[in-house]
Amino acid sequence: MAAKKRTTHRSRSNSKLYAERSRKGEFEDIQTYKRAHGQDVKRVSKAETAAKRKAAAKKKSAAKKKGPAKKKTRAVRKAAAPRKSAKKK
């Protein structure tokens, strides 16, 4: 289902409004631009969701092709020679 087309208007206080009309031409929904835009930004589109899934699958398949990760071994330090301390007189 396609999103309804919104037209912009101005209120008496000169704030920007979005209005959705029915097929008859009557107003169905009127929102301030600020509120409507905030909801639009919060929503994630189907295209964005699909792109995230595709990227995750690609990353997973690349890791699978590489093979199991090698275990990291800690470098063993050689025992340091004892330090010579300054003699006190």
PyMOL commands that set and color helices and strands:
alter all, ss='L'
color gray80, all
select helices_A, chain A and resi 33-42+46-66
alter helices_A, ss='H'
color red, helices_A
select strands_A, chain A and resi 6-10+16-21+27-32
alter strands_A, ss='S'
color yellow, strands_A
deselect
rebuild
show_as cartoon
